[in-house]
Amino acid sequence: VDTPAASRHTSGDLFLRSRKDGPIAWFARASLYDERRNNGTQLQTNDAALRSASGGIDEVIGRIKLSFRADLSDELLHQSFTSIAASRASENLTRLQRVPARSTGASGDIATSVGRQAFFAGADVRWVAGKSDETGFTPSGVVPISTGGHQPLFGAHAEDVVALTPDLTASVGVRYDLWRNFDAQKVTPGGVLPFQD
């Protein structure tokens, strides 16, 4: 069953940004990655693909600096699993797995300073969705199993920094995070098994 192990990788990245001088600056980025592997037998292979994009803008208005960021990503993984005889003369497929995942997020921040005091505040949100679709091969037949769910996240933060002396700085900060899992479930031939949020 043995074959030469091999892999192939492809990647690309594009980055654009504005000139740094001026009250407004922006950037944009897109990237992709792809890999394919032969793991040393006839049936054991896997491949993965990742695509992502992000961007942001910064603006200065007097003593106030505003920043905004956004990003999204898409991932996909395929993988096969096998059982191999002790003699390595035969190989049987035991499971196929497909794992897609997506993520989208954004954040905004504000910063300002007066004299020896600086203040920062911001908020961020993110949405993540993923699942694992598996096909099991058993002596009694093919067994499909699907597991997945969604997760929204929200966070907010604030910080106040004071330069008490040239060598001493005091700061106080707070952050709040909220997240929840929902639509989480496992689908089997026996039915749908919901997971508790």
C-alpha positions in Angstrom: 0.0 0.0 0.0 3.0 2.3 0.4 3.6 5.2 -2.0 6.0 8.1 -2.0 4.9 10.9 0.3 4.5 14.2 -1.5 3.1 17.7 -0.9 2.3 20.7 -3.0 1.8 24.2 -1.6 0.5 27.4 -3.2 0.3 30.8 -1.6 -0.3 34.4 -2.6 -0.6 37.7 -0.8 -1.6 41.2 -2.0 -1.2 44.3 0.2 -2.2 47.9 -0.6 -1.9 50.9 1.6 -2.1 54.7 1.4 0.7 57.1 2.0 1.3 57.7 5.7 1.3 61.5 5.5 -2.1 63.0 5.9 -5.0 62.8 8.3 -6.5 59.6 6.7 -4.6 56.3 6.1 -6.0 53.0 4.8 -4.9 49.5 4.0 -6.3 46.4 2.3 -5.0 42.9 2.2 -6.0 39.6 0.5 -4.2 36.3 0.8 -4.7 32.7 -0.1 -3.0 29.4 0.8 -3.5 25.9 -0.6 -1.8 22.6 0.2 -2.3 19.1 -1.0 -0.6 16.1 0.6 -0.1 12.4 -0.2 0.7 10.9 3.2 2.5 7.8 2.0 -0.3 5.3 1.1 -2.7 4.9 -1.7 -5.7 6.3 0.2 -4.3 8.6 2.9 -4.5 12.1 1.5 -5.5 15.5 2.7 -5.8 19.1 1.4 -6.5 22.5 2.9 -7.4 25.9 1.5 -7.4 29.2 3.3 -8.7 32.5 1.9 -8.7 35.8 3.8 -9.2 39.5 3.3 -8.8 42.4 5.7 -8.8 46.2 5.6 -8.8 49.2 7.8 -8.8 53.0 8.0 -7.3 55.5 10.5 -8.3 59.1 10.7 -6.9 61.9 12.9 -9.3 64.7 13.9 -7.4 67.2 16.1 -6.4 65.3 19.2 -8.7 62.3 18.4 -7.6 59.3 16.4 -10.2 56.9 15.0 -9.5 53.4 13.8 -11.7 50.8 12.1 -10.7 47.3 11.1 -12.6 44.5 9.3 -11.7 41.0 8.2 -13.1 37.8 6.9 -11.7 34.3 6.3 -12.8 31.0 4.8 -11.1 27.7 5.4 -11.7 24.2 4.1 -10.0 20.9 5.0 -10.4 17.5 3.5 -8.8 14.4 5.0 -9.0 10.6 4.7 -8.3 7.9 7.3 -7.5 4.3 6.7 -6.6 1.0 8.4 -3.6 -0.9 7.1 -3.0 -4.6 7.4 0.1 -5.6 9.4 1.7 -7.0 6.3 1.1 -3.6 4.6 -0.4 -5.5 1.6 -3.9 -4.0 1.9 -5.6 -0.8 3.0 -9.2 0.0 3.8 -10.8 3.4 4.0 -12.3 4.1 7.5 -13.3 7.7 7.4 -13.6 10.8 5.2 -13.7 14.2 6.8 -14.6 17.6 5.4 -14.3 20.7 7.7 -15.4 24.1 6.5 -15.1 27.2 8.7 -15.8 30.8 8.2 -15.1 33.9 10.3 -16.0 37.6 10.0 -15.0 40.4 12.3 -14.8 44.1 12.8 -13.5 46.5 15.4 -13.4 50.2 16.1 -11.2 52.2 18.4 -10.8 55.8 19.6 -7.8 57.4 21.3 -7.2 60.9 22.6 -4.8 62.7 24.9 -4.8 65.9 26.9 -1.6 67.0 28.6 -0.2 64.0 30.5 -3.4 61.9 30.2 -4.4 59.5 27.4 -7.7 57.7 26.9 -8.4 54.7 24.8 -11.7 52.9 24.1 -13.1 50.5 21.5 -15.4 47.6 20.7 -15.1 44.5 18.5 -17.5 41.9 17.1 -16.9 38.5 15.4 -19.0 35.7 13.9 -17.6 32.2 13.6 -19.3 29.3 11.9 -17.8 25.8 11.5 -18.7 22.2 11.0 -17.2 18.8 10.5 -18.9 16.4 7.9 -17.6 12.9 8.3 -18.4 9.7 6.5 -17.4 6.5 8.4 -17.0 3.2 6.6 -17.8 0.1 8.8 -18.5 -3.5 8.1 -22.2 -2.8 8.5 -22.3 0.1 6.1 -21.6 3.8 5.6 -22.2 6.1 8.6 -22.6 9.9 8.0 -22.0 12.2 10.9 -22.1 16.0 10.9 -21.2 18.3 13.8 -21.2 22.1 13.8 -22.4 25.3 15.2 -22.1 29.1 15.2 -20.5 31.5 17.7 -21.0 35.3 17.9 -18.5 37.3 20.1 -18.6 40.9 21.3 -16.1 42.8 23.3 -15.6 46.3 24.6 -12.7 47.9 26.4 -11.5 51.3 27.8 -8.3 52.4 29.4 -7.1 55.7 31.0 -3.3 56.3 31.3 -1.7 59.2 33.3 1.9 60.1 33.3 2.4 61.0 36.9 6.2 61.8 36.5 8.6 61.3 33.6 9.4 57.9 35.1 6.0 56.8 36.6 2.8 56.0 34.7 -0.5 54.9 36.2 -3.2 53.2 34.2 -6.6 51.7 34.8 -8.5 49.6 32.2 -11.5 47.4 31.8 -12.7 44.9 29.2 -16.0 43.1 28.8 -16.5 40.0 26.6 -19.7 38.3 25.6 -19.9 35.1 23.5 -22.4 32.3 22.9 -22.6 29.0 21.1 -25.8 28.3 19.2 -27.2 26.0 16.6 -24.6 23.5 17.9 -25.7 20.0 17.0 -24.5 16.5 15.9 -26.4 14.8 13.1 -26.2 11.0 13.0 -28.2 8.3 11.4 -30.0 8.0 14.7 -31.2 11.6 14.6 -30.2 15.1 15.7 -28.4 15.6 19.0 -28.4 19.3 20.1 -25.6 20.5 22.3 -26.5 22.7 25.2 -25.6 26.4 24.7 
